[in-house]
């Protein structure tokens, strides 16, 4: 029976804004050199200037990052798995709204208007609103992060 391999996460310092390009170059190098020890390449949203590589050890990291443009180096130590999970896990988007709630639109063409929630599509992150300040019944579908609960007066 084969013993399970240890998986560690290493942070690679890259030029800010070049994270996705570097990740694609790393992927190409792994494929062309048939490196088996790399399990994933993670470009964490919201963490500028870093790419995370999941591998068995530092030997694989050194082998794939050598000579690639925009890589500044390898950060000291390992990145804890909990930190990786926090970076890539899905977070709730926008305010919590229920059908019948009064909301204010905070961006887009209906900005500043009062509306009532008719439908909340949690899977899509959208709300269907009935705009109250229009001359005729107007229903619009917008992302939930574009509304906030209306102030109670």
C-alpha positions as CSV (number, residue, x, y, z in Angstrom):
1,X,0.0,0.0,0.0
2,X,1.4,3.4,-1.0
3,X,1.7,6.0,1.7
4,X,-0.2,9.2,1.1
5,X,2.0,12.1,-0.1
6,X,2.2,15.3,2.0
7,X,0.8,18.3,0.2
8,X,2.2,21.7,1.1
9,X,1.3,25.2,-0.1
10,X,4.1,27.5,-1.2
11,X,3.6,31.2,-1.9
12,X,5.3,32.6,-5.0
13,X,5.9,36.4,-5.1
14,X,5.0,37.8,-8.5
15,X,4.7,41.2,-10.1
16,X,1.3,42.8,-9.1
17,X,-1.3,42.3,-11.8
18,X,0.6,39.4,-13.5
19,X,-0.7,36.6,-11.3
20,X,-2.9,34.9,-13.9
21,X,-0.2,35.2,-16.6
22,X,2.4,33.6,-14.3
23,X,0.0,30.8,-13.3
24,X,-0.6,30.0,-17.0
25,X,3.2,29.9,-17.6
26,X,3.7,27.7,-14.6
27,X,1.0,25.3,-15.9
28,X,2.7,25.1,-19.3
29,X,6.0,24.4,-17.7
30,X,4.5,21.6,-15.6
31,X,2.8,20.0,-18.6
32,X,5.9,20.2,-21.0
33,X,8.3,18.9,-18.3
34,X,5.8,16.3,-17.1
35,X,6.3,17.3,-13.4
36,X,4.1,14.9,-11.3
37,X,4.6,16.6,-7.9
38,X,2.4,19.7,-8.5
39,X,-1.2,19.2,-7.6
40,X,-2.6,22.7,-8.1
41,X,-1.9,26.3,-8.9
42,X,-4.0,28.8,-7.0
43,X,-4.5,32.5,-7.9
44,X,-6.3,33.8,-4.8
45,X,-8.8,36.5,-5.5
46,X,-8.0,39.6,-3.4
47,X,-4.4,38.6,-2.8
48,X,-2.3,40.7,-5.2
49,X,1.2,39.8,-6.0
50,X,1.1,36.1,-5.0
51,X,0.4,32.7,-6.7
52,X,0.1,29.6,-4.5
53,X,1.5,26.2,-5.6
54,X,0.3,23.0,-4.0
55,X,3.1,20.4,-4.1
56,X,5.1,17.8,-2.1
57,X,8.2,19.8,-1.5
58,X,10.3,22.8,-2.3
59,X,12.3,20.9,-5.0
60,X,9.2,21.0,-7.3
61,X,8.7,24.7,-6.7
62,X,12.3,25.6,-7.5
63,X,12.1,23.4,-10.7
64,X,9.1,25.2,-12.1
65,X,9.7,28.8,-11.1
66,X,13.3,29.1,-12.4
67,X,13.7,31.7,-15.1
68,X,10.0,32.7,-15.5
69,X,9.4,36.4,-16.0
70,X,7.5,38.4,-13.3
71,X,8.4,35.9,-10.6
72,X,10.2,37.7,-7.8
73,X,10.9,34.7,-5.6
74,X,9.4,32.2,-3.2
75,X,8.1,33.4,0.2
76,X,9.6,31.8,3.3
77,X,7.7,29.0,4.9
78,X,4.5,27.3,4.1
79,X,1.0,28.7,3.7
80,X,-1.5,27.0,6.1
81,X,-4.3,25.1,4.5
82,X,-6.9,27.0,6.5
83,X,-5.7,30.3,5.0
84,X,-6.0,28.8,1.5
85,X,-9.6,27.6,2.3
86,X,-10.5,31.1,3.5
87,X,-9.2,32.7,0.3
88,X,-11.0,30.5,-2.1
89,X,-14.2,29.6,-0.3
90,X,-17.4,31.3,-1.5
91,X,-18.5,34.1,0.7
92,X,-22.1,35.4,0.8
93,X,-22.6,38.2,-1.7
94,X,-24.3,41.4,-0.6
95,X,-26.9,42.0,2.0
96,X,-29.4,39.4,3.2
97,X,-32.8,40.3,1.7
98,X,-36.2,38.5,1.9
99,X,-39.3,38.7,-0.3
100,X,-41.3,41.8,0.6
101,X,-38.4,43.8,2.0
102,X,-38.0,47.4,1.2
103,X,-34.6,48.2,-0.4
104,X,-32.7,51.1,-1.9
105,X,-30.8,50.6,-5.1
106,X,-27.2,51.8,-4.6
107,X,-25.7,51.5,-8.1
108,X,-26.7,51.1,-11.7
109,X,-29.4,53.0,-13.7
110,X,-31.9,52.8,-10.8
111,X,-29.5,54.2,-8.2
112,X,-31.2,56.0,-5.3
113,X,-34.6,54.6,-6.0
114,X,-36.8,52.7,-3.5
115,X,-38.0,49.2,-4.4
116,X,-39.7,46.2,-3.0
117,X,-38.1,42.7,-3.3
118,X,-40.4,40.4,-5.3
119,X,-38.0,37.5,-5.8
120,X,-34.6,36.5,-4.4
121,X,-32.5,34.1,-6.6
122,X,-29.8,33.1,-4.1
123,X,-28.1,30.7,-6.6
124,X,-27.6,33.5,-9.1
125,X,-27.1,36.3,-6.6
126,X,-29.9,38.3,-8.1
127,X,-33.0,40.0,-6.8
128,X,-36.2,40.9,-8.8
129,X,-37.4,44.3,-7.6
130,X,-40.6,46.3,-8.1
131,X,-39.4,49.9,-8.5
132,X,-41.8,52.0,-6.4
133,X,-40.8,55.5,-7.7
134,X,-41.8,54.8,-11.4
135,X,-45.0,56.1,-13.0
136,X,-45.9,52.6,-14.1
137,X,-45.3,49.1,-12.6
138,X,-41.6,48.4,-13.3
139,X,-39.9,45.1,-12.4
140,X,-36.1,44.8,-12.8
141,X,-33.6,42.1,-12.0
142,X,-30.3,43.2,-10.6
143,X,-27.4,41.7,-8.6
144,X,-28.1,41.6,-4.9
145,X,-24.9,43.5,-4.1
146,X,-26.5,46.6,-5.8
147,X,-29.2,46.9,-3.1
148,X,-29.2,47.7,0.6
149,X,-32.0,47.5,3.1
150,X,-34.0,50.8,3.1
151,X,-33.8,52.9,6.3
152,X,-36.8,52.5,8.5
153,X,-38.5,55.9,9.0
